[in-house]
Amino acid sequence: MAVLRFLYSPAGRVVRVVVGIGLIVASASLGGWWWLLALVGLLPVATGVLDICTLGPLFGRPLSGRRFRETAGQR
């Protein structure tokens, strides 16, 4: 699946971290109950930094990005 290959790639990790930081910044600027959006933003930041993909196991792929790239022949 092309989406999973992208999410496991280094570029996919960067995109996840940037999107997560964007959600956190947006929630900080909006204030009020929007802080809950910051909690949602923590998930893509954490998965990008830790090199894991939470969608992988749903499709029978490993959780670890390193293991996925090894099995897929990527570096």
MDAnalysis code that builds the backbone (N, CA, C; Angstrom):
import MDAnalysis as mda
import numpy as np

u = mda.Universe.empty(225, n_residues=75, atom_resindex=np.repeat(np.arange(75), 3), trajectory=True)
u.add_TopologyAttr("name", ["N", "CA", "C"] * 75)
u.add_TopologyAttr("resid", np.arange(1, 76))
u.add_TopologyAttr("resname", ["MET", "ALA", "VAL", "LEU", "ARG", "PHE", "LEU", "TYR", "SER", "PRO", "ALA", "GLY", "ARG", "VAL", "VAL", "ARG", "VAL", "VAL", "VAL", "GLY", "ILE", "GLY", "LEU", "ILE", "VAL", "ALA", "SER", "ALA", "SER", "LEU", "GLY", "GLY", "TRP", "TRP", "TRP", "LEU", "LEU", "ALA", "LEU", "VAL", "GLY", "LEU", "LEU", "PRO", "VAL", "ALA", "THR", "GLY", "VAL", "LEU", "ASP", "ILE", "CYS", "THR", "LEU", "GLY", "PRO", "LEU", "PHE", "GLY", "ARG", "PRO", "LEU", "SER", "GLY", "ARG", "ARG", "PHE", "ARG", "GLU", "THR", "ALA", "GLY", "GLN", "ARG"])
u.atoms.positions = np.array([
    [0.844, -1.169, 0.000],
    [0.000, 0.000, 0.000],
    [0.901, 1.247, 0.000],
    [0.677, 2.123, -0.933],
    [1.537, 3.296, -1.123],
    [1.507, 4.252, 0.059],
    [0.363, 4.389, 0.691],
    [0.262, 5.306, 1.839],
    [1.135, 4.813, 2.975],
    [1.119, 3.525, 3.243],
    [1.954, 2.982, 4.313],
    [3.433, 3.128, 3.988],
    [3.808, 2.904, 2.738],
    [5.214, 3.086, 2.357],
    [5.651, 4.520, 2.626],
    [4.782, 5.476, 2.313],
    [5.118, 6.874, 2.576],
    [5.213, 7.140, 4.078],
    [4.254, 6.649, 4.853],
    [4.266, 6.906, 6.296],
    [5.495, 6.308, 6.966],
    [5.973, 5.179, 6.469],
    [7.167, 4.551, 7.033],
    [8.457, 5.195, 6.543],
    [8.398, 5.986, 5.486],
    [9.601, 6.603, 4.922],
    [10.072, 7.772, 5.792],
    [11.339, 8.176, 5.641],
    [11.827, 9.346, 6.385],
    [11.005, 10.606, 6.092],
    [10.581, 10.792, 4.847],
    [9.750, 11.957, 4.520],
    [8.409, 11.885, 5.242],
    [7.849, 10.700, 5.349],
    [6.591, 10.513, 6.062],
    [6.727, 10.832, 7.539],
    [7.869, 10.477, 8.099],
    [8.121, 10.800, 9.514],
    [8.162, 12.308, 9.707],
    [8.841, 13.004, 8.799],
    [8.942, 14.468, 8.903],
    [7.546, 15.094, 8.781],
    [6.755, 14.622, 7.839],
    [5.405, 15.161, 7.649],
    [4.573, 14.946, 8.910],
    [4.664, 13.772, 9.506],
    [3.894, 13.513, 10.735],
    [4.298, 14.457, 11.855],
    [5.596, 14.676, 12.021],
    [6.065, 15.579, 13.080],
    [5.590, 17.005, 12.801],
    [5.702, 17.453, 11.563],
    [5.283, 18.818, 11.218],
    [3.774, 18.996, 11.422],
    [2.986, 18.027, 11.005],
    [1.532, 18.109, 11.194],
    [1.196, 18.128, 12.684],
    [1.843, 17.287, 13.456],
    [1.597, 17.262, 14.893],
    [1.952, 18.581, 15.564],
    [3.096, 19.148, 15.195],
    [3.486, 20.445, 15.751],
    [2.500, 21.525, 15.315],
    [2.033, 21.442, 14.091],
    [1.028, 22.394, 13.609],
    [-0.257, 22.324, 14.426],
    [-0.700, 21.119, 14.752],
    [-1.895, 20.966, 15.586],
    [-1.674, 21.543, 16.976],
    [-0.493, 21.319, 17.529],
    [-0.198, 21.829, 18.867],
    [-0.157, 23.360, 18.857],
    [0.481, 23.938, 17.856],
    [0.557, 25.399, 17.753],
    [-0.837, 25.991, 17.539],
    [-1.632, 25.363, 16.681],
    [-2.988, 25.855, 16.436],
    [-3.814, 25.822, 17.716],
    [-3.698, 24.763, 18.484],
    [-4.476, 24.675, 19.718],
    [-4.014, 25.712, 20.736],
    [-2.713, 26.005, 20.771],
    [-2.209, 27.015, 21.697],
    [-2.698, 28.408, 21.308],
    [-2.804, 28.667, 20.030],
    [-3.236, 29.996, 19.593],
    [-4.747, 30.178, 19.736],
    [-5.521, 29.108, 19.647],
    [-6.971, 29.215, 19.749],
    [-7.447, 29.300, 21.191],
    [-6.718, 28.664, 22.107],
    [-7.079, 28.712, 23.527],
    [-8.369, 27.961, 23.819],
    [-8.888, 28.164, 24.998],
    [-10.130, 27.508, 25.417],
    [-10.001, 25.993, 25.399],
    [-11.074, 25.343, 24.952],
    [-11.079, 23.880, 24.900],
    [-10.291, 23.322, 23.724],
    [-9.724, 24.197, 22.914],
    [-8.920, 23.741, 21.790],
    [-7.632, 23.063, 22.245],
    [-7.304, 23.145, 23.536],
    [-6.094, 22.474, 24.018],
    [-6.193, 20.965, 23.798],
    [-7.416, 20.462, 23.676],
    [-7.578, 19.027, 23.393],
    [-6.948, 18.662, 22.049],
    [-6.932, 19.632, 21.140],
    [-6.294, 19.404, 19.843],
    [-4.796, 19.162, 20.014],
    [-4.200, 19.767, 21.025],
    [-2.781, 19.542, 21.300],
    [-2.538, 18.087, 21.684],
    [-3.466, 17.495, 22.420],
    [-3.321, 16.078, 22.774],
    [-3.354, 15.197, 21.529],
    [-4.213, 15.552, 20.586],
    [-4.272, 14.817, 19.321],
    [-2.969, 15.013, 18.550],
    [-2.406, 16.219, 18.606],
    [-1.158, 16.518, 17.913],
    [0.040, 15.778, 18.465],
    [-0.046, 15.342, 19.714],
    [1.071, 14.596, 20.301],
    [1.275, 13.234, 19.645],
    [0.201, 12.628, 19.159],
    [0.315, 11.295, 18.541],
    [1.191, 11.308, 17.287],
    [0.949, 12.183, 16.304],
    [1.835, 12.157, 15.136],
    [3.269, 12.569, 15.463],
    [3.439, 13.467, 16.431],
    [4.798, 13.848, 16.824],
    [5.519, 12.644, 17.417],
    [4.851, 11.946, 18.325],
    [5.470, 10.789, 18.983],
    [5.766, 9.670, 17.988],
    [4.830, 9.381, 17.092],
    [5.076, 8.291, 16.137],
    [6.189, 8.641, 15.159],
    [6.279, 9.902, 14.775],
    [7.345, 10.320, 13.876],
    [8.706, 10.260, 14.532],
    [8.785, 10.733, 15.763],
    [10.058, 10.738, 16.484],
    [10.506, 9.312, 16.824],
    [9.568, 8.459, 17.222],
    [9.903, 7.088, 17.620],
    [10.010, 6.125, 16.437],
    [9.717, 6.591, 15.220],
    [9.773, 5.773, 14.007],
    [8.863, 4.552, 14.101],
    [7.610, 4.830, 14.462],
    [6.596, 3.778, 14.461],
    [5.404, 4.275, 13.651],
    [4.615, 3.347, 13.176],
    [3.408, 3.699, 12.435],
    [2.254, 2.902, 13.035],
    [1.327, 3.601, 13.658],
    [0.222, 2.923, 14.335],
    [-0.757, 2.271, 13.361],
    [-0.727, 2.666, 12.098],
    [-1.607, 2.047, 11.106],
    [-1.049, 0.727, 10.578],
    [0.242, 0.527, 10.697],
    [0.878, -0.674, 10.159],
    [0.261, -1.977, 10.630],
    [0.114, -2.190, 11.934],
    [-0.460, -3.457, 12.401],
    [-1.888, -3.710, 11.922],
    [-2.624, -2.648, 11.610],
    [-3.981, -2.838, 11.089],
    [-3.966, -3.498, 9.720],
    [-2.842, -3.359, 9.001],
    [-2.704, -3.935, 7.666],
    [-1.696, -5.077, 7.640],
    [-1.392, -5.643, 8.809],
    [-0.480, -6.780, 8.876],
    [0.982, -6.415, 8.711],
    [1.336, -5.172, 8.928],
    [2.724, -4.707, 8.827],
    [3.276, -4.505, 10.226],
    [4.598, -4.470, 10.362],
    [5.181, -4.253, 11.690],
    [4.939, -2.828, 12.185],
    [4.972, -2.648, 13.476],
    [4.820, -1.328, 14.093],
    [6.068, -0.484, 13.876],
    [7.213, -1.113, 13.894],
    [8.490, -0.414, 13.759],
    [8.777, -0.035, 12.306],
    [9.153, 1.219, 12.095],
    [9.508, 1.675, 10.760],
    [10.767, 0.999, 10.244],
    [11.734, 0.782, 11.127],
    [12.983, 0.114, 10.731],
    [12.691, -1.295, 10.240],
    [11.849, -2.035, 10.952],
    [11.524, -3.401, 10.538],
    [10.760, -3.414, 9.218],
    [9.883, -2.445, 9.019],
    [9.153, -2.369, 7.754],
    [10.109, -2.131, 6.598],
    [11.032, -1.176, 6.760],
    [11.978, -0.883, 5.678],
    [12.890, -2.069, 5.398],
    [13.258, -2.832, 6.423],
    [14.077, -4.033, 6.209],
    [13.324, -5.076, 5.404],
    [12.047, -5.302, 5.745],
    [11.266, -6.320, 5.042],
    [10.859, -5.862, 3.661],
    [10.744, -4.539, 3.458],
    [10.335, -4.008, 2.150],
    [11.525, -3.758, 1.246],
    [12.726, -3.956, 1.752],
    [13.925, -3.737, 0.939],
    [14.308, -2.283, 0.805],
    [13.747, -1.441, 1.677],
    [14.099, -0.029, 1.664],
    [15.220, 0.218, 2.643],
    [15.798, 1.386, 2.535],
    [16.830, 1.766, 3.493],
    [16.403, 2.966, 4.262],
])
